[in-house]
């Protein structure tokens, strides 16, 4: 390969990487909700914030900050709070990442009024934006003893109601 060709390939890769890094990330809420949402990072930052502490990959305690998943689902019109009974209890949420990874949560466990849970969509760790390998958004379930449902690079929450 000639030197000019190699430089052209490197420049192309840098441009693609730069454009990808600047592409704004949105979190969409779809499925069985009356008001599907598409939230920008700024919209998420403007919502009520919650901090949770959990063990990081190295065993050290880290603090994530973000928005309760229940708050996001409430804005999409999901059945929460005192209405969480009957068919609503047979509803689940699929959290999906940009790389295709998915995890399932029951709607009830995402409702702080039902379980007292503090499962969040985090955008910061220890006061700093999430790194590229985690974010820009991720699910943090601080009471999970394993991190398998900590969906990194979160892009979608899909609400699914089981049929009778």
C-alpha positions in Angstrom: 0.0 0.0 0.0 1.3 3.4 -0.9 1.9 6.0 1.8 -0.7 8.5 0.3 -3.3 5.6 0.2 -2.5 4.6 3.8 -2.9 8.3 5.0 -6.2 8.5 3.1 -7.5 5.4 4.9 -6.4 6.7 8.3 -8.1 10.1 7.6 -11.3 8.4 6.5 -11.3 6.3 9.7 -10.8 9.4 11.8 -13.6 11.2 10.1 -16.0 8.3 10.5 -15.0 8.0 14.2 -15.5 11.7 14.8 -18.9 11.8 13.1 -20.0 8.7 15.2 -18.8 10.4 18.4 -20.8 13.5 17.5 -24.0 11.7 16.6 -26.5 12.6 19.3 -27.8 9.7 21.4 -31.5 9.4 22.1 -33.3 7.1 24.4 -36.6 5.9 22.9 -39.5 4.5 24.9 -41.8 2.3 22.7 -44.3 -0.5 22.9 -47.4 -0.6 25.1 -47.4 3.1 26.2 -49.8 5.8 25.2 -47.1 8.4 24.6 -43.9 6.9 23.1 -40.9 9.1 23.8 -37.6 10.0 22.3 -35.4 11.7 24.9 -32.2 13.6 24.1 -29.3 13.7 26.6 -30.4 17.3 27.5 -34.0 16.2 28.2 -32.7 13.4 30.4 -30.4 15.8 32.3 -33.4 18.1 32.9 -35.4 15.3 34.6 -35.3 14.7 38.4 -32.0 13.1 39.2 -31.1 10.1 41.5 -27.8 8.9 42.7 -27.1 5.2 43.5 -23.9 3.6 44.8 -22.8 0.1 43.6 -19.7 -1.9 43.2 -17.7 -1.2 40.1 -16.0 -3.9 38.0 -12.9 -3.5 40.2 -14.9 -4.1 43.4 -14.7 -0.4 44.5 -17.8 1.6 45.3 -18.8 3.9 42.5 -21.7 6.4 42.3 -23.9 6.7 39.3 -26.3 9.5 38.6 -29.2 9.6 36.3 -33.0 9.3 36.1 -35.2 6.6 37.6 -36.4 4.3 34.9 -39.9 4.6 36.5 -39.8 8.4 35.9 -39.0 7.9 32.2 -41.8 5.3 31.9 -44.3 7.5 33.7 -43.6 10.3 31.1 -44.5 7.7 28.4 -47.7 7.0 30.2 -46.9 3.5 31.5 -49.1 2.2 34.2 -47.4 2.9 37.5 -48.1 3.9 41.1 -51.6 3.1 42.5 -52.6 1.7 39.1 -50.0 -1.0 39.3 -52.3 -4.0 39.6 -54.1 -6.6 37.5 -52.8 -6.7 33.9 -50.2 -4.0 34.6 -48.3 -6.5 36.8 -48.0 -8.8 33.8 -46.0 -6.2 31.9 -42.2 -6.2 31.3 -39.6 -3.8 29.8 -36.9 -4.8 27.4 -33.8 -2.6 27.7 -31.8 -2.7 24.5 -28.3 -1.5 23.7 -26.8 -0.3 20.5 -24.8 -3.5 20.2 -27.9 -5.7 20.4 -27.6 -6.7 24.0 -30.9 -6.8 25.9 -32.2 -7.4 29.4 -35.7 -7.7 30.8 -37.2 -6.0 33.9 -40.7 -6.4 35.2 -42.7 -3.1 35.0 -43.4 -3.5 38.7 -39.8 -3.7 39.7 -39.1 -0.4 37.8 -41.9 1.4 39.8 -40.4 2.9 43.0 -43.9 3.1 44.5 -44.3 -0.6 44.1 -40.9 -2.0 45.1 -38.9 1.0 46.4 -36.3 0.2 43.7 -33.9 2.8 42.4 -33.1 1.4 39.0 -31.8 4.3 36.9 -30.8 5.3 33.4 -27.3 6.7 34.3 -25.3 9.2 32.4 -22.5 9.9 34.9 -20.2 7.9 37.1 -18.5 9.5 40.0 -19.5 12.9 38.7 -18.1 12.4 35.2 -19.8 11.3 31.9 -19.8 7.6 31.3 -16.9 6.4 29.2 -17.4 5.1 25.7 -17.4 1.5 26.8 -20.4 2.2 29.1 -22.4 5.0 27.7 -23.5 7.6 27.0 -26.4 5.9 28.8 -26.7 2.7 30.8 -29.1 0.9 33.1 -27.9 0.6 36.7 -29.7 -1.8 39.0 -27.9 -1.3 42.3 -29.5 -4.2 44.1 -28.7 -6.8 41.4 -25.8 -8.9 42.8 -24.6 -9.6 39.3 -24.2 -6.9 36.6 -25.8 -8.8 33.7 -28.8 -6.4 33.5 -26.6 -3.3 33.6 -27.3 -2.6 29.9 -24.5 -0.4 28.6 -24.9 1.9 25.5 -28.7 2.0 26.2 -30.8 3.1 23.3 -34.4 1.8 23.9 -36.9 0.8 26.5 -39.7 -1.3 25.1 -42.8 -1.9 27.2 -44.5 -5.2 26.6 -47.8 -6.3 28.2 -48.5 -10.1 28.3 -51.7 -11.1 26.6 -54.2 -13.4 28.3 
